[in-house]
Amino acid sequence: MKQVTWLDMKGVSIFKDSFLKKIGELSQLKTLDIANAAGDRSRFSKGIKYLGNLMNLSELYINSNEIGDNGAEDISGMKQLTKLDVSSNDITTKGAKHISKLNKLVSLKMEENMIDAQGIKYITDQLNQLTELDIGSNDLGVLGAKAVSELSQLTSLSIENNNLLNEGAAYISRLLNLTDLCINSNQIDSEGAKDIIKLKQLTTLFISGNSLLDEGAKLISELNNLTVLDISDNELTDEGVEPISKLKQLKTLEIDENQISDEGIESICGLNQLTELNIDYNLISAEGLSSISGNEIGDEGAEIIGDLTNLKELTVDQNSRSKYHEILKTKLPLLTIKKI
Protein backbone atom coordinates (compact mmCIF):
# COMPACT_ATOMS: atom_id res chain seq x y z
CA MET A 1 0.00 0.00 0.00
CA LYS A 2 2.88 2.37 0.74
CA GLN A 3 3.90 2.21 -2.93
CA VAL A 4 0.68 3.94 -4.02
CA THR A 5 1.37 7.12 -6.03
CA TRP A 6 -2.22 8.21 -6.80
CA LEU A 7 -5.21 8.16 -4.46
CA ASP A 8 -8.74 9.35 -5.27
CA MET A 9 -11.07 9.56 -2.27
CA LYS A 10 -13.26 12.48 -3.28
CA GLY A 11 -16.71 12.28 -1.79
CA VAL A 12 -15.68 9.66 0.77
CA SER A 13 -16.76 10.75 4.25
CA ILE A 14 -13.75 10.98 6.57
CA PHE A 15 -14.81 11.19 10.21
CA LYS A 16 -11.48 10.73 12.01
CA ASP A 17 -8.23 12.68 11.80
CA SER A 18 -6.47 9.33 12.27
CA PHE A 19 -7.60 8.37 8.77
CA LEU A 20 -5.68 11.33 7.34
CA LYS A 21 -2.75 10.29 9.50
CA LYS A 22 -2.76 6.92 7.69
CA ILE A 23 -2.82 8.69 4.33
CA GLY A 24 0.16 10.72 5.51
CA GLU A 25 2.14 7.48 5.77
CA LEU A 26 1.86 6.82 2.01
CA SER A 27 5.34 8.12 1.35
CA GLN A 28 5.29 7.62 -2.44
CA LEU A 29 2.00 9.44 -2.99
CA LYS A 30 2.17 12.06 -5.75
CA THR A 31 -1.52 12.87 -6.34
CA LEU A 32 -4.23 13.03 -3.67
CA ASP A 33 -7.90 13.90 -4.21
CA ILE A 34 -9.92 14.28 -1.00
CA ALA A 35 -12.43 16.81 -2.29
CA ASN A 36 -15.75 16.94 -0.42
CA ALA A 37 -14.55 14.25 1.97
CA ALA A 38 -14.97 15.84 5.41
CA GLY A 39 -17.55 13.73 7.21
CA ASP A 40 -16.61 15.52 10.43
CA ARG A 41 -15.32 19.01 9.56
CA SER A 42 -13.50 19.53 12.83
CA ARG A 43 -11.64 16.22 12.83
CA PHE A 44 -10.88 16.51 9.13
CA SER A 45 -9.29 19.92 9.67
CA LYS A 46 -7.21 18.61 12.55
CA GLY A 47 -5.90 15.83 10.34
CA ILE A 48 -4.67 18.05 7.50
CA LYS A 49 -1.34 18.55 9.27
CA TYR A 50 -0.49 14.88 8.69
CA LEU A 51 -0.48 15.44 4.93
CA GLY A 52 2.69 17.45 5.46
CA ASN A 53 4.51 14.12 5.71
CA LEU A 54 3.85 13.43 2.03
CA MET A 55 7.15 14.73 0.72
CA ASN A 56 6.54 13.42 -2.83
CA LEU A 57 3.04 14.88 -3.15
CA SER A 58 2.81 17.32 -6.06
CA GLU A 59 -0.97 17.53 -6.61
CA LEU A 60 -3.54 18.08 -3.86
CA TYR A 61 -7.29 18.44 -4.42
CA ILE A 62 -8.91 19.33 -1.10
CA ASN A 63 -11.78 21.52 -2.26
CA SER A 64 -15.23 21.67 -0.63
CA ASN A 65 -14.18 20.74 2.89
CA GLU A 66 -14.53 24.03 4.81
CA ILE A 67 -10.93 23.87 6.01
CA GLY A 68 -10.76 27.65 6.54
CA ASP A 69 -7.63 29.70 7.13
CA ASN A 70 -6.19 27.21 9.62
CA GLY A 71 -6.32 24.47 7.02
CA ALA A 72 -4.66 26.78 4.51
CA GLU A 73 -1.89 27.37 7.03
CA ASP A 74 -1.31 23.62 7.39
CA ILE A 75 -1.14 23.22 3.61
CA SER A 76 1.35 26.10 3.30
CA GLY A 77 4.10 23.85 4.64
CA MET A 78 3.82 21.53 1.64
CA LYS A 79 6.41 23.43 -0.40
CA GLN A 80 6.70 20.78 -3.11
CA LEU A 81 3.12 21.18 -4.39
CA THR A 82 2.73 22.17 -8.04
CA LYS A 83 -1.08 21.85 -8.29
CA LEU A 84 -3.56 22.79 -5.57
CA ASP A 85 -7.36 23.06 -5.43
CA VAL A 86 -8.74 24.70 -2.27
CA SER A 87 -12.00 25.95 -3.75
CA SER A 88 -15.10 26.28 -1.54
CA ASN A 89 -13.24 26.19 1.75
CA ASP A 90 -14.14 29.40 3.62
CA ILE A 91 -10.65 30.76 3.03
CA THR A 92 -10.20 34.50 3.57
CA THR A 93 -7.41 36.91 2.77
CA LYS A 94 -5.48 35.55 5.76
CA GLY A 95 -5.59 32.05 4.25
CA ALA A 96 -4.54 33.37 0.84
CA LYS A 97 -1.41 34.77 2.47
CA HIS A 98 -0.58 31.28 3.73
CA ILE A 99 -1.13 29.73 0.30
CA SER A 100 1.19 32.31 -1.26
CA LYS A 101 4.13 30.53 0.42
CA LEU A 102 3.78 27.59 -1.98
CA ASN A 103 6.26 28.95 -4.51
CA LYS A 104 6.32 25.90 -6.78
CA LEU A 105 2.65 26.09 -7.69
CA VAL A 106 1.83 26.34 -11.39
CA SER A 107 -1.90 25.59 -11.00
CA LEU A 108 -4.08 27.09 -8.24
CA LYS A 109 -7.84 26.90 -7.83
CA MET A 110 -9.44 29.04 -5.11
CA GLU A 111 -12.94 29.73 -6.40
CA GLU A 112 -15.88 30.32 -4.04
CA ASN A 113 -13.95 31.56 -1.03
CA MET A 114 -13.82 34.97 0.66
CA ILE A 115 -10.70 36.47 -0.88
CA ASP A 116 -10.47 40.20 -1.58
CA ALA A 117 -8.04 42.34 -3.57
CA GLN A 118 -5.40 42.20 -0.84
CA GLY A 119 -5.68 38.44 -0.68
CA ILE A 120 -5.08 37.95 -4.38
CA LYS A 121 -2.20 40.43 -4.20
CA TYR A 122 -0.47 38.13 -1.71
CA ILE A 123 -0.82 35.38 -4.30
CA THR A 124 0.35 37.38 -7.30
CA ASP A 125 3.32 38.92 -5.47
CA GLN A 126 4.74 35.50 -4.60
CA LEU A 127 3.46 33.07 -7.23
CA ASN A 128 4.35 34.73 -10.51
CA GLN A 129 5.09 31.33 -12.09
CA LEU A 130 1.40 30.36 -12.15
CA THR A 131 0.06 29.26 -15.54
CA GLU A 132 -3.46 28.33 -14.35
CA LEU A 133 -5.57 30.29 -11.85
CA ASP A 134 -9.22 29.85 -10.85
CA ILE A 135 -10.27 32.66 -8.50
CA GLY A 136 -13.93 32.88 -9.49
CA SER A 137 -16.71 33.93 -7.10
CA ASN A 138 -14.59 35.83 -4.61
CA ASP A 139 -14.50 39.58 -3.93
CA LEU A 140 -11.62 40.86 -6.07
CA GLY A 141 -13.09 43.93 -7.72
CA VAL A 142 -11.04 46.19 -9.98
CA LEU A 143 -8.00 46.22 -7.69
CA GLY A 144 -7.98 42.44 -7.62
CA ALA A 145 -8.02 42.35 -11.41
CA LYS A 146 -5.06 44.71 -11.41
CA ALA A 147 -3.14 42.31 -9.17
CA VAL A 148 -4.01 39.31 -11.38
CA SER A 149 -2.75 41.20 -14.43
CA GLU A 150 0.79 40.84 -13.03
CA LEU A 151 0.73 37.08 -13.65
CA SER A 152 2.21 37.29 -17.12
CA GLN A 153 2.69 33.51 -17.45
CA LEU A 154 -1.00 32.69 -17.14
CA THR A 155 -2.51 30.68 -19.98
CA SER A 156 -5.77 29.79 -18.19
CA LEU A 157 -7.80 32.14 -15.97
CA SER A 158 -11.24 31.83 -14.38
CA ILE A 159 -12.26 35.07 -12.68
CA GLU A 160 -16.04 35.01 -13.01
CA ASN A 161 -18.39 36.77 -10.61
CA ASN A 162 -15.88 39.20 -9.10
CA ASN A 163 -17.42 42.58 -9.91
CA LEU A 164 -14.57 43.47 -12.27
CA LEU A 165 -16.48 45.99 -14.40
CA ASN A 166 -14.96 47.35 -17.63
CA GLU A 167 -11.96 48.72 -15.76
CA GLY A 168 -11.12 45.28 -14.46
CA ALA A 169 -11.49 43.79 -17.93
CA ALA A 170 -8.90 46.29 -19.13
CA TYR A 171 -6.40 44.93 -16.60
CA ILE A 172 -7.13 41.32 -17.58
CA SER A 173 -6.45 42.21 -21.23
CA ARG A 174 -2.77 42.61 -20.32
CA LEU A 175 -2.45 38.82 -19.98
CA LEU A 176 -1.46 38.23 -23.57
CA ASN A 177 -0.57 34.55 -23.09
CA LEU A 178 -4.11 33.55 -22.12
CA THR A 179 -5.71 30.82 -24.21
CA ASP A 180 -8.62 30.07 -21.82
CA LEU A 181 -10.63 32.80 -20.07
CA CYS A 182 -13.79 32.65 -17.96
CA ILE A 183 -15.03 36.14 -17.13
CA ASN A 184 -18.75 35.47 -16.68
CA SER A 185 -20.98 37.77 -14.62
CA ASN A 186 -18.70 40.77 -14.18
CA GLN A 187 -20.88 43.67 -15.43
CA ILE A 188 -18.86 44.02 -18.63
CA ASP A 189 -20.35 45.79 -21.66
CA SER A 190 -19.08 46.57 -25.16
CA GLU A 191 -16.42 48.93 -23.75
CA GLY A 192 -14.98 46.03 -21.79
CA ALA A 193 -15.19 43.81 -24.87
CA LYS A 194 -12.85 46.24 -26.65
CA ASP A 195 -10.17 45.20 -24.18
CA ILE A 196 -10.98 41.49 -24.11
CA ILE A 197 -10.39 41.23 -27.86
CA LYS A 198 -6.75 42.18 -27.30
CA LEU A 199 -6.30 38.60 -26.13
CA LYS A 200 -5.67 37.22 -29.59
CA GLN A 201 -4.49 33.79 -28.37
CA LEU A 202 -7.84 32.88 -26.81
CA THR A 203 -9.32 29.58 -27.93
CA THR A 204 -11.88 29.32 -25.10
CA LEU A 205 -13.97 32.23 -23.82
CA PHE A 206 -16.80 32.18 -21.27
CA ILE A 207 -18.31 35.65 -21.09
CA SER A 208 -21.94 34.93 -20.19
CA GLY A 209 -24.09 36.98 -17.85
CA ASN A 210 -22.66 40.34 -18.87
CA SER A 211 -24.13 43.20 -20.93
CA LEU A 212 -22.31 42.93 -24.26
CA LEU A 213 -25.34 43.57 -26.47
CA ASP A 214 -24.92 43.28 -30.25
CA GLU A 215 -22.05 45.75 -30.34
CA GLY A 216 -20.05 43.65 -27.90
CA ALA A 217 -20.81 40.44 -29.81
CA LYS A 218 -19.49 42.04 -32.98
CA LEU A 219 -16.23 42.80 -31.20
CA ILE A 220 -15.93 39.27 -29.76
CA SER A 221 -16.23 37.89 -33.30
CA GLU A 222 -12.75 39.30 -33.96
CA LEU A 223 -11.27 36.55 -31.79
CA ASN A 224 -10.84 34.21 -34.72
CA ASN A 225 -8.98 31.48 -32.81
CA LEU A 226 -12.01 30.65 -30.64
CA THR A 227 -13.22 27.06 -30.66
CA VAL A 228 -15.36 27.36 -27.49
CA LEU A 229 -17.59 30.36 -26.82
CA ASP A 230 -20.22 30.96 -24.14
CA ILE A 231 -21.91 34.29 -24.81
CA SER A 232 -25.25 33.43 -23.23
CA ASP A 233 -27.37 35.94 -21.31
CA ASN A 234 -25.95 39.05 -23.00
CA GLU A 235 -29.10 40.52 -24.58
CA LEU A 236 -28.03 39.60 -28.11
CA THR A 237 -30.40 39.86 -31.05
CA ASP A 238 -30.05 38.53 -34.58
CA GLU A 239 -27.78 41.46 -35.36
CA GLY A 240 -25.30 40.22 -32.76
CA VAL A 241 -25.48 36.60 -33.88
CA GLU A 242 -24.54 37.34 -37.47
CA PRO A 243 -20.89 38.28 -36.72
CA ILE A 244 -20.57 35.33 -34.29
CA SER A 245 -21.57 33.04 -37.15
CA LYS A 246 -18.33 34.00 -38.91
CA LEU A 247 -16.29 32.13 -36.30
CA LYS A 248 -16.26 29.04 -38.50
CA GLN A 249 -13.85 27.09 -36.28
CA LEU A 250 -16.28 27.05 -33.30
CA LYS A 251 -16.94 23.58 -31.91
CA THR A 252 -18.93 24.62 -28.83
CA LEU A 253 -21.39 27.52 -28.76
CA GLU A 254 -23.52 28.53 -25.77
CA ILE A 255 -25.85 31.32 -26.87
CA ASP A 256 -28.90 30.67 -24.71
CA GLU A 257 -30.94 33.28 -22.81
CA ASN A 258 -30.70 35.96 -25.49
CA GLN A 259 -33.23 37.42 -27.95
CA ILE A 260 -32.43 35.42 -31.06
CA SER A 261 -35.11 34.67 -33.67
CA ASP A 262 -35.32 32.58 -36.82
CA GLU A 263 -33.08 34.93 -38.79
CA GLY A 264 -30.27 34.63 -36.26
CA ILE A 265 -30.51 30.88 -36.04
CA GLU A 266 -30.06 30.52 -39.78
CA SER A 267 -26.69 32.20 -39.38
CA ILE A 268 -25.70 29.74 -36.65
CA CYS A 269 -26.50 26.85 -38.94
CA GLY A 270 -23.52 27.88 -41.05
CA LEU A 271 -21.18 26.79 -38.24
CA ASN A 272 -20.64 23.30 -39.55
CA GLN A 273 -17.80 22.46 -37.15
CA LEU A 274 -20.10 22.65 -34.10
CA THR A 275 -20.26 19.57 -31.89
CA GLU A 276 -22.12 21.22 -28.97
CA LEU A 277 -24.85 23.85 -29.22
CA ASN A 278 -27.10 25.42 -26.58
CA ILE A 279 -29.72 27.93 -27.71
CA ASP A 280 -32.35 27.54 -24.99
CA TYR A 281 -34.58 30.47 -24.06
CA ASN A 282 -34.60 32.55 -27.23
CA LEU A 283 -37.35 33.56 -29.71
CA ILE A 284 -37.09 30.89 -32.38
CA SER A 285 -40.00 29.18 -34.16
CA ALA A 286 -40.35 25.90 -36.00
CA GLU A 287 -39.14 27.52 -39.16
CA GLY A 288 -35.91 28.62 -37.56
CA LEU A 289 -34.16 25.84 -35.66
CA SER A 290 -35.04 26.26 -32.06
CA SER A 291 -33.74 24.24 -29.22
CA ILE A 292 -35.10 26.66 -26.72
CA SER A 293 -37.70 26.61 -23.99
CA GLY A 294 -41.28 27.36 -24.92
CA ASN A 295 -40.86 27.29 -28.71
CA GLU A 296 -42.03 24.96 -31.42
CA ILE A 297 -39.22 23.01 -33.04
CA GLY A 298 -41.40 20.99 -35.33
CA ASP A 299 -40.25 18.93 -38.30
CA GLU A 300 -38.95 21.87 -40.31
CA GLY A 301 -36.71 23.02 -37.48
CA ALA A 302 -35.37 19.51 -37.09
CA GLU A 303 -34.46 19.38 -40.78
CA ILE A 304 -32.42 22.57 -40.37
CA ILE A 305 -30.63 21.26 -37.27
CA GLY A 306 -29.80 18.12 -39.21
CA ASP A 307 -27.59 20.13 -41.53
CA LEU A 308 -25.09 20.61 -38.67
CA THR A 309 -23.41 17.35 -39.52
CA ASN A 310 -20.75 17.43 -36.78
CA LEU A 311 -23.19 18.17 -33.96
CA LYS A 312 -22.87 15.72 -31.05
CA GLU A 313 -24.86 17.48 -28.32
CA LEU A 314 -27.94 19.69 -28.55
CA THR A 315 -29.77 21.32 -25.64
CA VAL A 316 -33.54 21.23 -26.11
CA ASP A 317 -36.07 22.28 -23.49
CA GLN A 318 -39.89 22.20 -23.49
CA ASN A 319 -40.55 21.95 -27.21
CA SER A 320 -43.37 20.38 -29.14
CA ARG A 321 -42.65 16.77 -29.89
CA SER A 322 -43.98 16.27 -33.44
CA LYS A 323 -41.49 14.08 -35.29
CA TYR A 324 -38.41 16.23 -34.74
CA HIS A 325 -36.78 13.71 -32.41
CA GLU A 326 -36.98 10.96 -35.02
CA ILE A 327 -35.81 13.29 -37.79
CA LEU A 328 -32.74 14.35 -35.82
CA LYS A 329 -31.82 10.81 -34.89
CA THR A 330 -32.07 9.78 -38.52
CA LYS A 331 -29.92 12.62 -39.83
CA LEU A 332 -27.51 12.75 -36.82
CA PRO A 333 -27.28 9.26 -35.33
CA LEU A 334 -24.50 10.25 -32.87
CA LEU A 335 -26.39 13.25 -31.49
CA THR A 336 -27.23 13.48 -27.80
CA ILE A 337 -30.36 15.55 -27.21
CA LYS A 338 -30.61 17.09 -23.73
CA LYS A 339 -33.60 18.44 -21.80
CA ILE A 340 -36.40 17.09 -23.96
Legacy VTK file of the C-alpha trace (Angstrom):
# vtk DataFile Version 3.0
C-alpha trace
ASCII
DATASET POLYDATA
POINTS 340 float
0.000 0.000 0.000
2.878 2.369 0.737
3.898 2.208 -2.933
0.678 3.943 -4.016
1.373 7.117 -6.027
-2.216 8.213 -6.799
-5.208 8.160 -4.458
-8.742 9.348 -5.271
-11.071 9.561 -2.274
-13.259 12.479 -3.281
-16.714 12.280 -1.785
-15.685 9.655 0.771
-16.758 10.755 4.245
-13.749 10.976 6.573
-14.814 11.192 10.214
-11.477 10.733 12.010
-8.231 12.681 11.800
-6.469 9.327 12.273
-7.600 8.374 8.765
-5.678 11.334 7.336
-2.747 10.289 9.500
-2.763 6.923 7.690
-2.825 8.687 4.329
0.163 10.722 5.514
2.137 7.483 5.767
1.857 6.819 2.010
5.342 8.115 1.352
5.285 7.616 -2.439
1.998 9.439 -2.988
2.169 12.060 -5.750
-1.517 12.872 -6.341
-4.226 13.028 -3.671
-7.904 13.904 -4.208
-9.922 14.282 -1.002
-12.428 16.813 -2.289
-15.753 16.943 -0.423
-14.554 14.246 1.972
-14.971 15.844 5.409
-17.547 13.734 7.206
-16.609 15.518 10.430
-15.320 19.007 9.561
-13.497 19.535 12.834
-11.642 16.221 12.830
-10.875 16.513 9.127
-9.294 19.924 9.673
-7.213 18.609 12.552
-5.901 15.828 10.338
-4.666 18.049 7.500
-1.343 18.552 9.273
-0.495 14.879 8.686
-0.484 15.443 4.927
2.692 17.451 5.459
4.507 14.121 5.706
3.853 13.428 2.028
7.154 14.731 0.722
6.540 13.418 -2.830
3.040 14.877 -3.149
2.814 17.315 -6.055
-0.966 17.531 -6.612
-3.535 18.076 -3.861
-7.289 18.443 -4.423
-8.911 19.327 -1.098
-11.777 21.522 -2.260
-15.235 21.673 -0.628
-14.177 20.738 2.889
-14.534 24.031 4.805
-10.926 23.873 6.012
-10.764 27.649 6.542
-7.633 29.699 7.127
-6.194 27.212 9.617
-6.316 24.469 7.017
-4.663 26.784 4.512
-1.886 27.374 7.029
-1.307 23.621 7.394
-1.139 23.221 3.612
1.345 26.096 3.303
4.098 23.853 4.636
3.819 21.531 1.640
6.406 23.429 -0.404
6.704 20.776 -3.105
3.123 21.177 -4.387
2.730 22.171 -8.043
-1.080 21.854 -8.293
-3.564 22.790 -5.574
-7.364 23.065 -5.429
-8.743 24.696 -2.266
-12.005 25.947 -3.751
-15.103 26.277 -1.538
-13.240 26.186 1.748
-14.143 29.398 3.618
-10.652 30.762 3.029
-10.203 34.498 3.570
-7.408 36.909 2.766
-5.482 35.545 5.755
-5.588 32.051 4.246
-4.541 33.374 0.839
-1.410 34.771 2.467
-0.579 31.281 3.735
-1.131 29.732 0.300
1.190 32.313 -1.264
4.126 30.534 0.420
3.783 27.590 -1.985
6.262 28.945 -4.508
6.324 25.898 -6.777
2.652 26.085 -7.694
1.834 26.341 -11.392
-1.895 25.589 -11.000
-4.076 27.090 -8.243
-7.842 26.898 -7.832
-9.437 29.040 -5.114
-12.945 29.734 -6.399
-15.878 30.315 -4.038
-13.946 31.556 -1.028
-13.824 34.975 0.658
-10.704 36.474 -0.875
-10.474 40.200 -1.584
-8.045 42.341 -3.571
-5.403 42.204 -0.845
-5.677 38.438 -0.675
-5.081 37.955 -4.378
-2.202 40.427 -4.196
-0.471 38.134 -1.707
-0.820 35.378 -4.300
0.353 37.380 -7.301
3.320 38.918 -5.475
4.741 35.499 -4.600
3.456 33.072 -7.228
4.354 34.727 -10.508
5.094 31.328 -12.094
1.396 30.356 -12.154
0.065 29.263 -15.542
-3.459 28.328 -14.352
-5.571 30.291 -11.853
-9.218 29.853 -10.849
-10.265 32.656 -8.500
-13.930 32.875 -9.487
-16.710 33.932 -7.101
-14.591 35.833 -4.615
-14.501 39.577 -3.931
-11.619 40.857 -6.074
-13.090 43.933 -7.719
-11.036 46.187 -9.979
-7.997 46.223 -7.688
-7.981 42.437 -7.620
-8.017 42.347 -11.408
-5.064 44.715 -11.406
-3.140 42.312 -9.174
-4.014 39.309 -11.376
-2.745 41.197 -14.434
0.788 40.844 -13.027
0.729 37.078 -13.648
2.208 37.289 -17.123
2.694 33.513 -17.454
-1.005 32.686 -17.139
-2.512 30.681 -19.978
-5.774 29.790 -18.186
-7.800 32.142 -15.968
-11.237 31.835 -14.379
-12.260 35.070 -12.682
-16.038 35.014 -13.007
-18.393 36.773 -10.610
-15.883 39.195 -9.098
-17.420 42.580 -9.907
-14.568 43.469 -12.269
-16.477 45.988 -14.403
-14.956 47.348 -17.625
-11.963 48.715 -15.758
-11.122 45.276 -14.459
-11.491 43.785 -17.935
-8.904 46.289 -19.134
-6.400 44.930 -16.604
-7.130 41.321 -17.584
-6.448 42.206 -21.229
-2.767 42.611 -20.323
-2.449 38.820 -19.976
-1.461 38.225 -23.569
-0.566 34.548 -23.087
-4.115 33.553 -22.124
-5.714 30.819 -24.208
-8.620 30.069 -21.815
-10.625 32.799 -20.066
-13.789 32.649 -17.963
-15.028 36.138 -17.134
-18.751 35.467 -16.678
-20.983 37.768 -14.617
-18.705 40.767 -14.184
-20.885 43.666 -15.430
-18.858 44.023 -18.634
-20.351 45.785 -21.656
-19.076 46.567 -25.156
-16.418 48.926 -23.750
-14.976 46.027 -21.791
-15.188 43.814 -24.874
-12.850 46.244 -26.653
-10.169 45.200 -24.179
-10.977 41.490 -24.110
-10.390 41.226 -27.863
-6.748 42.183 -27.301
-6.302 38.599 -26.129
-5.673 37.224 -29.595
-4.489 33.795 -28.368
-7.844 32.883 -26.811
-9.316 29.581 -27.930
-11.881 29.317 -25.095
-13.970 32.234 -23.824
-16.795 32.184 -21.275
-18.310 35.652 -21.085
-21.941 34.932 -20.194
-24.094 36.982 -17.851
-22.661 40.345 -18.865
-24.132 43.196 -20.931
-22.313 42.930 -24.256
-25.335 43.568 -26.471
-24.915 43.278 -30.250
-22.046 45.750 -30.337
-20.049 43.646 -27.904
-20.809 40.441 -29.808
-19.489 42.037 -32.981
-16.228 42.795 -31.196
-15.932 39.268 -29.758
-16.231 37.894 -33.295
-12.751 39.305 -33.964
-11.266 36.547 -31.790
-10.836 34.215 -34.717
-8.983 31.479 -32.806
-12.008 30.653 -30.641
-13.221 27.060 -30.661
-15.356 27.355 -27.489
-17.593 30.365 -26.823
-20.220 30.963 -24.141
-21.911 34.294 -24.810
-25.254 33.429 -23.234
-27.368 35.940 -21.308
-25.949 39.050 -22.996
-29.104 40.523 -24.579
-28.030 39.596 -28.106
-30.395 39.864 -31.054
-30.054 38.532 -34.580
-27.780 41.463 -35.359
-25.301 40.222 -32.764
-25.482 36.602 -33.875
-24.543 37.343 -37.467
-20.888 38.277 -36.722
-20.575 35.330 -34.288
-21.572 33.040 -37.152
-18.326 33.998 -38.912
-16.290 32.126 -36.304
-16.264 29.037 -38.496
-13.855 27.092 -36.282
-16.276 27.047 -33.298
-16.944 23.581 -31.911
-18.934 24.616 -28.828
-21.386 27.516 -28.761
-23.520 28.533 -25.768
-25.845 31.324 -26.871
-28.900 30.669 -24.710
-30.935 33.281 -22.813
-30.704 35.957 -25.492
-33.226 37.424 -27.951
-32.427 35.416 -31.061
-35.112 34.672 -33.667
-35.315 32.584 -36.821
-33.080 34.934 -38.791
-30.267 34.632 -36.259
-30.508 30.882 -36.036
-30.064 30.522 -39.785
-26.690 32.204 -39.384
-25.697 29.744 -36.645
-26.500 26.846 -38.937
-23.521 27.884 -41.050
-21.176 26.793 -38.243
-20.641 23.296 -39.554
-17.796 22.459 -37.149
-20.102 22.649 -34.105
-20.256 19.573 -31.886
-22.124 21.221 -28.968
-24.852 23.847 -29.222
-27.099 25.420 -26.582
-29.722 27.927 -27.707
-32.347 27.543 -24.987
-34.583 30.470 -24.058
-34.600 32.547 -27.226
-37.346 33.559 -29.708
-37.091 30.888 -32.382
-40.002 29.182 -34.158
-40.349 25.898 -35.999
-39.139 27.521 -39.164
-35.906 28.622 -37.562
-34.161 25.838 -35.659
-35.037 26.263 -32.065
-33.736 24.240 -29.217
-35.104 26.655 -26.719
-37.699 26.607 -23.994
-41.280 27.356 -24.918
-40.858 27.288 -28.712
-42.026 24.956 -31.422
-39.221 23.012 -33.036
-41.397 20.990 -35.332
-40.252 18.931 -38.298
-38.947 21.874 -40.315
-36.707 23.020 -37.475
-35.365 19.505 -37.092
-34.463 19.379 -40.784
-32.424 22.570 -40.371
-30.628 21.261 -37.273
-29.801 18.120 -39.207
-27.591 20.134 -41.526
-25.086 20.611 -38.672
-23.409 17.346 -39.517
-20.746 17.430 -36.779
-23.191 18.171 -33.961
-22.869 15.718 -31.051
-24.858 17.485 -28.320
-27.942 19.691 -28.548
-29.768 21.316 -25.642
-33.539 21.234 -26.111
-36.074 22.280 -23.493
-39.886 22.205 -23.492
-40.548 21.954 -27.206
-43.367 20.384 -29.138
-42.649 16.775 -29.891
-43.982 16.268 -33.438
-41.490 14.081 -35.290
-38.410 16.233 -34.741
-36.779 13.712 -32.410
-36.979 10.962 -35.020
-35.807 13.288 -37.789
-32.743 14.348 -35.817
-31.825 10.807 -34.888
-32.074 9.777 -38.524
-29.915 12.622 -39.825
-27.511 12.754 -36.824
-27.279 9.260 -35.333
-24.499 10.252 -32.868
-26.388 13.247 -31.494
-27.225 13.481 -27.802
-30.360 15.550 -27.208
-30.606 17.089 -23.732
-33.598 18.439 -21.805
-36.403 17.089 -23.958
LINES 1 341
340 0 1 2 3 4 5 6 7 8 9 10 11 12 13 14 15 16 17 18 19 20 21 22 23 24 25 26 27 28 29 30 31 32 33 34 35 36 37 38 39 40 41 42 43 44 45 46 47 48 49 50 51 52 53 54 55 56 57 58 59 60 61 62 63 64 65 66 67 68 69 70 71 72 73 74 75 76 77 78 79 80 81 82 83 84 85 86 87 88 89 90 91 92 93 94 95 96 97 98 99 100 101 102 103 104 105 106 107 108 109 110 111 112 113 114 115 116 117 118 119 120 121 122 123 124 125 126 127 128 129 130 131 132 133 134 135 136 137 138 139 140 141 142 143 144 145 146 147 148 149 150 151 152 153 154 155 156 157 158 159 160 161 162 163 164 165 166 167 168 169 170 171 172 173 174 175 176 177 178 179 180 181 182 183 184 185 186 187 188 189 190 191 192 193 194 195 196 197 198 199 200 201 202 203 204 205 206 207 208 209 210 211 212 213 214 215 216 217 218 219 220 221 222 223 224 225 226 227 228 229 230 231 232 233 234 235 236 237 238 239 240 241 242 243 244 245 246 247 248 249 250 251 252 253 254 255 256 257 258 259 260 261 262 263 264 265 266 267 268 269 270 271 272 273 274 275 276 277 278 279 280 281 282 283 284 285 286 287 288 289 290 291 292 293 294 295 296 297 298 299 300 301 302 303 304 305 306 307 308 309 310 311 312 313 314 315 316 317 318 319 320 321 322 323 324 325 326 327 328 329 330 331 332 333 334 335 336 337 338 339
